[in-house]
Amino acid sequence: MKIEGKEYRTIWYDGNVVKIIDQTKLPHQFIIKELKKVQDAINAIKIMEVRGAPLIGGTAAYGIALAVKENKDPKFIKKNAEKLIKSRPTAINLKWAVDRMMEKLSGINSDKILDIALNEAKEICDEDEKFCKNIGVNGLKIIEEIFDKKKETVNILTHCNAGWLATINWGTATSPIYHAHKKGIPVHVWVDETRPRNQGANLTSYELNEEEISNTIIADNTGGILMQRGEVDMCIVGTDRTLSNGDVCNKIGTYLKALAAHDNNVPFYVALPSSTIDWNIKDAKEIPIEERNSEELSHVEGIDENNQLKKVLIYPKKSKAINLAFDVTPAKYVTGLITERGISEASSEGLKRLFN
């Protein structure tokens, strides 16, 4: 997708280093950062220079390649694989990518191990780009159906950032939107600000602006009244882990949007590649919910009058805060799951029909 008219992916290997877009600086500064060692990849995931389940997976894959580049000792690689998996616990793509890399490298002692690791990491990223493009093709059908009935702008509400910045390209929730825009269907996106890190305001609106797609940032609590007024035709969100029964774990606040959509008969779709499906956990209570630093709540970052990035405290100094990063939306509130293989019901039966 585009930034200032130039095509980018979110991660790539060039000149013996892995390059990423530092998302902690967006939308105010566009900075390409180099990851030279496996610890650089671990840190990038931890402090959210890269974020979004598919992109975390891609970064972890390249992290394994960097570990191989640094030290071919299997013990060193295995130790750092474990550190990568622990860097962020909720998004299942991370462990999926690391496990896939380790299986690919298992038993390989030749001098070509680095080339094999780099090729597999690239394959994981290329595959995700293809999957996200197909998610868009499948999700486009839903937008087309709404437009055929409405014959005017389709209003879509999304939460957090499930755009191309959260994946390798195209995005999950945004991919159908991009495909609709390219086809000439008028779309307008209600962009949840998504506290505490404001990933909707800082990232989703930013990338939609770059693609010249109409969008309006709203406070997280605004979606309900817009649905009551009939100003939301559909909701599309991403997911960090979806269980085989259709329960969806996504950025905190997703559950409340699903409840509002259910109460107002607004379709609520979740877009995801198959790498985000957890086929093992059967009970949503077993999903590890990340609790992040409360400073993400108590402080906000922005540009001052001198065009300098600054972080300021907005809470009383003595106040405490809890910062749970994700919540779980039960399958009964999900209209459908948009995957690279098609659209399914949010249920075991629905997913099994697509993924044998």
VEXPA-277862 format. One record per residue (C-alpha): x, y, z; residue in one letter. Coordinates in steps of 0.05 Angstrom, whole numbers, plus 5000, padded with zeros to 4 digits. Layout:
% VEXPA-277862
XYZA/...
This chain:
% VEXPA-277862
500050005000M/502150734996K/505551255040I/506351925005E/504851584939G/510351044946K/508850304953E/511249965016Y/510549315054R/511149335130T/517248885134I/522748675085W/529848415082Y/534948865048D/542448955055G/543248405107N/538348725154V/530848685166V/527349345155K/520849565188I/516550185193I/516950435264D/509550485281Q/510650815348T/512451455310K/506451455263L/502751875242P/507452445258H/514052155235Q/515451635181F/521651255202I/524550615173I/528350225226K/533449675217E/533349025257L/540348715257K/539948205313K/534547745341V/534048175403Q/532248765358D/526348365332A/524148175403I/524548905425N/520749145364A/515048665381I/515048835455K/514849595448I/510149545389M/514549845335E/511149285298V/504149045318R/498148695291G/497847935294A/500147785222P/505848285224L/508148035292I/508447335260G/512447595201G/517247965247T/518147345291A/519746935229A/525147435209Y/527347435282G/529046695276I/532946845212A/536747385249L/538346895305A/541146405253V/545246965223K/547947145291E/549446445317N/547945775283K/548245395349D/541445035355P/541245195429K/541945945415F/536545915363I/531745515408K/532945985467K/531146595424N/525246245394A/522446175464E/523946915478K/520347115414L/514146715433I/513947045501K/514847755474S/507247835466R/502647285490P/495747395459T/496847395384A/497146675361I/500746845295N/507146965334L/507746255360K/505145975294W/510646315255A/516146125304V/513945395305D/513645385229R/520745675225M/523545185276M/520344595241E/523344835174K/530244895205L/529944255245S/535943795231G/539244275181I/546644355195N/549044595127S/551945275109D/545345415072K/541345455137I/541146215135L/538546225063D/533345705082I/531146135143A/530746775102L/526846435047N/521846135096E/520946805131A/519647135064K/514846575045E/510946695110I/510447445093C/508647325020D/503346825041E/500247325089D/500047855035E/496447364989K/491647155044F/489947875061C/488648034988K/483947444983N/480447675048I/479048325011G/476247974950V/471647554993N/469548135038G/468248584977L/462048164962K/458848395028I/460149125012I/457549034942E/451048734968E/449949335015I/451549824959F/446849484910D/441149584960K/443150284984K/445750594919K/449651084962E/455851115006T/456950495049V/458750685121N/463450195155I/465650205227L/472249895247T/476149845312H/483649905326C/488149805266N/487149185224A/489849535163G/495949405121W/500249675177L/497949085220A/499648575166T/504648535110I/500048885060N/492649005047W/490548885119G/484948445144T/479048885162A/481249425113T/482448965054S/475148925033P/474849685040I/480949774995Y/478049304944H/471349674945A/474950344937H/478950074878K/472549834846K/469450524852G/464350364907I/463650984952P/465550795023V/466351195087H/469850915148V/468151085220W/474951005254V/474750835328D/480151235363E/481850605402T/484550805469R/489450725500P/494550715443R/489951065394N/491650575339Q/485350745301G/486651485301A/494151435292N/494550855243L/487850675209T/485951395193S/493151525171Y/493250965120E/486151105095L/488251835084N/494251595043E/489551175000E/484651764995E/478951395027I/473751805065S/474151695140N/472252025205T/475551895273I/470651785330I/471451675405A/470850945424D/464151065457N/460951395396T/459550775355G/453250595392G/449551235377I/451751215304L/448650525299M/442250765333Q/441851325281R/442650835224G/449351125203E/453150475205V/451849955151D/456749435176M/462549325224C/469048995204I/474548855255V/480848435257G/482847915309T/489147695346D/486546995360R/480146655338T/478245995369L/475645415328S/468645535357N/468446245329G/469946635392D/474147245375V/479747555416C/481348255392N/483448945416K/479949165480I/473149485464G/471449005407T/466448635451Y/462649275467L/462149445392K/459448745378A/454148835432L/451949505403A/451849205333A/447648615357H/442649075391D/441849505328N/441848935276N/448349175245V/452448625213P/458848495252F/464348155212Y/471347925233V/476847885181A/482647405191L/487846965156P/487846235176S/494346345214S/490246715267T/485846115282I/487545745347D/485445025335W/487744795404N/484445235457I/477045065465K/475245545521D/476046305513A/477946345587K/484445995569E/486646545521I/492546935553P/490147655556I/496048125555E/496248655609E/500649235587R/503949805624N/498850285655S/502850865628E/499450745561E/493050975595L/495851525640S/500051865586H/498652105515V/503552275461E/503052815409G/506453385373I/507454055409D/507654745378E/514954635360N/513354005320N/516553575373Q/513752915398L/512052955472K/508752505523K/504552815578V/500952565640L/493352625638I/491452255703Y/492252475775P/499152255798K/496451815854K/491251455810S/492050725791K/490050425724A/489349735694I/491049645621N/488049005592L/489848985519A/484548505492F/477548245503D/473547655475V/467347705432T/463047075436P/461546755369A/454046885377K/455247625365Y/459447525302V/455647535236T/461147195198G/468647055192L/471947325129I/478046885112T/482546775052E/478246165034R/471546495039G/466446725090I/464046255144S/459446245203E/462946385269A/462445665292S/466245005292S/461944755235E/462945385194G/470545375201L/471044625188K/467344725122R/472945195099L/478844865134F/478544115134N/
